[in-house]
Each structure stands twice: as C-alpha cells, then as structure tokens.
Amino acid sequence: MNAISQVIAVLTALALIGIGVLEIFFHADRRFHRLFLIEPADAPAVRMWAMNIGAYNIGQALFPGLVVVFWLLLD
C-alpha cells in the first residue's frame, strides 16, 4: 500500500469515526439536525436509527484498519 492510499484510508477512517460519534452522541442536538436531515420533532423517533448507523460507521472505520495493521505487521 503506497503512501497516498494510506493517507486517504486514514482520512476516510477519521471522517467515519467523527460522523459516527456525532450520530451516536449528538443526534438530538438541534445544531446537527440539518446535517442529519431530520426535523426537530422527529429526533426521538430517529434515536435508534442514528445510534445504529453511528456504530456501523465506527465499525467500518476500525475493522478494516485493524486488519491492515495486522497484515502489515505479519508481512
């Protein structure tokens, strides 16, 4: 894996982790309703959806990264 692809992978992982944290912990914050495309009245209804997608995003960021790290260590 060359340096450019490593930088892109790290930036993508950081973006996924950042958005995942926002979705899990700040989905009810009115400042982020526009980002998540929800209406303020619908915030309680999308709680489970937001937490599920946030966990999925963090998993998508961490799992492939761990696989690549272990692959590079074994190589």
C-alpha positions as CSV (number, residue, x, y, z in Angstrom):
1,M,0.0,0.0,0.0
2,N,1.6,3.2,-1.1
3,A,1.7,6.5,1.0
4,I,-1.2,8.2,-0.9
5,S,-3.6,5.3,-0.3
6,Q,-2.6,5.2,3.3
7,V,-3.3,8.9,3.8
8,I,-6.7,8.5,2.0
9,A,-7.5,5.5,4.2
10,V,-6.7,7.3,7.4
11,L,-8.7,10.4,6.4
12,T,-11.7,8.2,5.5
13,A,-11.4,6.4,8.8
14,L,-11.2,9.7,10.8
15,A,-14.3,11.0,8.9
16,L,-16.3,7.9,9.6
17,I,-15.3,7.9,13.3
18,G,-16.2,11.6,13.6
19,I,-19.5,11.3,11.9
20,G,-20.2,8.1,13.9
21,V,-19.6,9.9,17.2
22,L,-21.8,12.8,16.1
23,E,-24.6,10.3,15.2
24,I,-24.4,8.4,18.5
25,F,-24.0,11.2,21.0
26,F,-25.3,14.4,19.3
27,H,-28.2,13.3,17.1
28,A,-30.7,15.1,19.4
29,D,-28.7,18.3,19.3
30,R,-30.5,20.9,17.3
31,R,-27.3,22.2,15.7
32,F,-26.9,18.9,13.9
33,H,-30.4,18.4,12.7
34,R,-29.6,19.9,9.3
35,L,-26.6,17.6,8.9
36,F,-28.6,14.5,9.7
37,L,-31.6,15.8,7.6
38,I,-34.1,15.3,10.4
39,E,-36.9,17.6,11.8
40,P,-36.6,18.6,15.4
41,A,-39.9,16.9,16.3
42,D,-38.6,13.6,14.8
43,A,-35.4,13.5,17.0
44,P,-36.7,10.9,19.5
45,A,-38.0,8.7,16.6
46,V,-34.7,8.5,14.9
47,R,-32.7,7.7,18.0
48,M,-32.3,4.0,17.4
49,W,-31.5,4.7,13.7
50,A,-28.9,7.3,14.5
51,M,-27.1,5.1,17.1
52,N,-27.2,2.1,14.8
53,I,-25.7,4.0,11.8
54,G,-23.1,5.7,14.1
55,A,-21.9,2.3,15.4
56,Y,-21.8,0.9,11.9
57,N,-19.7,3.9,10.7
58,I,-17.2,3.5,13.5
59,G,-17.1,-0.3,12.8
60,Q,-16.5,0.4,9.1
61,A,-13.6,2.7,10.1
62,L,-11.9,0.5,12.7
63,F,-12.3,-3.1,11.5
64,P,-10.6,-2.7,8.1
65,G,-7.9,-0.6,9.7
66,L,-7.1,-3.3,12.2
67,V,-7.0,-5.9,9.5
68,V,-4.5,-3.8,7.5
69,V,-2.4,-3.1,10.6
70,F,-2.1,-6.8,11.4
71,W,-1.5,-7.7,7.8
72,L,1.4,-5.2,7.7
73,L,2.8,-6.5,11.0
74,L,2.8,-10.0,9.7
75,D,4.3,-9.1,6.4
